[in-house]
Amino acid sequence: MQIEINNIQVKIEDGETIIEACRRIGLDIPSLCWSKNAVHKSSCMVCAVRNLTNGQIIPSCTTLPTEGMHIDTESDEVKGVRKMSLDLLLSDHRADCEAPCSLVCPEGLDVEAMLNCYDKDKFEDALGLIKHAFQLPVLACDTCKAPCEKACRRRNVDTAVSIRQIIKEITELFDASEVKEVENAVIDKKMFQSKLGRFTDGEKQRLKETVSSKSRCLHCACDGRSRCSLRQYAGDYQIKRPRYNMGSAMPVMTKVNIKGQLWFEQAKCIRCGLCVYNSNNGFTFKDRGFGMEVILPEENKSNVPDGIESLCPTGALYLNVD
């Protein structure tokens, strides 16, 4: 069987879907609810293409080609459908990609990573991060107006984390000359940055009661941000901020340990279903429509297969290796 993709004649292999044929010839079709060799059902429409034979917009991840089909993957109309699909997904995505404090530090310090080390008593690692960003013994915080504390998410709960005071405390613990620099993960500020949005009064109270680490940091940076396909495609399609401001009822910053190092954060889930369809009696859907959720009953935790996090297109399922 042969079809035409962007005016190129393509021979179709047995059982091949349109997205597989496109990727085989080097066309990078985005997808969030599809993963090669995994059980899936089309839901996100980020992989949309147009069948020029009848004018229909179709999901390329589940559509099997028919003889003589003409497929368009690059027109403005097709890209517009994909962008709209991404906008809709992002409108229900309650998460920060990067911690606001790290984004605004004029010295480029990964503040959230430093506070994470501090909370785990890894003081030398924390100082190593500071040493990489600052020209010690000069401490840039001494003359800084502390945009990190102004941007701090904890400030919206009660009061901001005392970031400058913590940095001073850490630098006084060791001789900096004897501590090895720890290189920051470079934050690309041009990349798409998802924003958490406002906390409800109930969320503020819950976070105030439950987040009791030494620094009081909420650690809002996403653990899955480096491999998040939703973030990547939002950048590829030049989305600066979500077009639709519908909000989300997902429980923000609620992290559930599934087993070992595997964690699930529901507010980052786009309900693609990959974890549901590929875990036997593990994850499941609850309710329908806009209020639908992916949940994991307590009795099903042991059924979740190893490696399931690799199917997740966002940071909802991730390994915490610290």
C-alpha positions, -999 to +999 in steps of 0.1 A: +000+000+000+012+035-008+000+069+005+012+104+001+025+124+030+033+160+023+036+152-014+060+123-007+050+088-018+054+065+012+051+027+012+032+015+043+044-014+063+019-040+077+000-027+107+017+007+106-003+038+118+001+072+102+023+085+130+047+055+127+049+060+089+056+097+094+083+091+120+099+064+099+105+089+071+118+115+095+087+137+102+086+146+139+049+143+147+043+153+183+023+130+206+014+128+243-010+099+246+010+075+223+042+057+230+057+031+206+049-005+216+027+006+244-011+001+247-028+035+241-060+052+230-060+086+212-071+114+235-047+144+233-050+153+196-015+167+197-006+143+169-033+157+146-029+155+108-053+163+079-066+138+055-067+158+023-088+132+006-119+141+027-107+172+046-109+155+080-085+163+109-076+129+124-053+115+152-023+100+135-015+077+164-045+055+159-055+060+122-045+032+099-037+044+063-059+035+033-047+032-003-043+065-020-046+086+012-031+121+010-018+133+044-009+169+054+013+173+086+027+208+081-001+232+072-010+262+094-044+246+100-029+213+113-004+232+135-033+253+148-052+223+159-021+209+177-015+243+194-052+245+206-049+209+220-017+219+239-035+251+252-064+230+265-040+206+283-020+234+298-051+251+311-056+222+334-020+217+344-012+231+379+026+231+381+057+252+380+083+239+355+111+258+373+110+272+408+103+310+406+131+317+430+156+301+407+143+318+376+148+353+391+182+349+408+205+375+390+235+353+398+220+322+382+219+302+415+195+272+414+179+283+447+155+254+449+182+228+444+203+246+471+174+246+495+168+209+487+204+201+498+200+222+529+168+204+539+185+170+535+216+182+556+238+180+525+254+213+534+286+208+514+266+202+483+245+233+490+277+253+495+291+238+462+261+252+444+265+286+460+302+286+452+295+279+415+271+309+413+289+334+435+325+348+437+331+338+473+340+351+498+320+380+483+283+372+488+261+388+462+231+385+485+246+413+506+237+439+480+208+421+464+172+432+467+161+396+471+139+390+440+140+353+451+122+360+483+096+382+465+090+353+440+089+326+466+057+305+465+058+301+503+051+338+505+016+331+492+010+307+520+024+327+550+058+342+547+086+338+522+115+314+528+145+333+543+167+325+514+195+350+520+197+341+557+200+304+548+228+311+522+247+331+549+242+302+573+256+277+548+286+298+539+296+301+575+296+263+581+327+255+559+358+270+544+346+275+509+381+270+495+379+234+506+345+226+490+342+215+455+319+235+432+286+218+422+275+230+388+239+242+386+216+226+361+214+254+335+180+270+335+170+280+300+147+310+306+136+309+270+119+276+275+082+274+282+075+279+319+042+265+333+029+285+362+013+270+393-014+297+397-030+308+430-035+287+460-070+283+474-075+290+511-078+253+517-045+246+499-027+273+518-038+258+551-028+223+540+006+234+529+011+254+560+003+224+581+022+197+561+053+214+547+076+215+577+111+211+562+139+230+578+139+257+552+100+257+548+106+256+511+077+241+491+101+227+465+078+236+436+102+229+408+090+199+388+111+167+392+102+156+357+108+189+339+139+178+320+120+150+301+085+166+300+070+163+265+042+187+273+068+214+281+088+206+250+059+208+226+046+240+243+079+256+234+080+241+199+046+257+192+056+290+207+031+290+236+041+316+261+012+310+285-020+290+283-047+306+262-076+292+282-078+302+318-103+275+330-083+265+361-080+231+376-095+212+406-065+189+409-049+188+444-018+210+440+016+197+454+001+164+466+028+138+460+021+101+465+048+075+470+038+045+449+067+023+458+104+027+462+116+058+443+084+061+422+061+090+429+028+103+414+017+140+414-019+142+402-019+179+394+006+174+366-014+145+350-030+151+316-051+119+318-035+104+286-042+069+300-008+054+293-002+044+329-038+030+331-036+009+299-002-004+307-006-014+343-028-045+349-051-036+378-029-006+387-039+029+378-075+036+368-098+064+357-123+080+381-153+099+369-158+114+334-155+146+315-135+176+327-135+162+363-120+129+353-089+118+373-063+092+371-060+075+405-042+046+421-061+027+447-040+017+477-045-020+471-033-016+435+002-001+443+019-034+442+006-041+406+023-010+391+051-023+368+087-011+370+095+015+344+060+028+340+073+064+346+090+062+312+056+063+295+044+094+313+046+125+290+048+150+319+063+150+354+032+134+370+051+100+373+087+103+382+116+087+401+130+106+430+165+094+432+178+117+459 
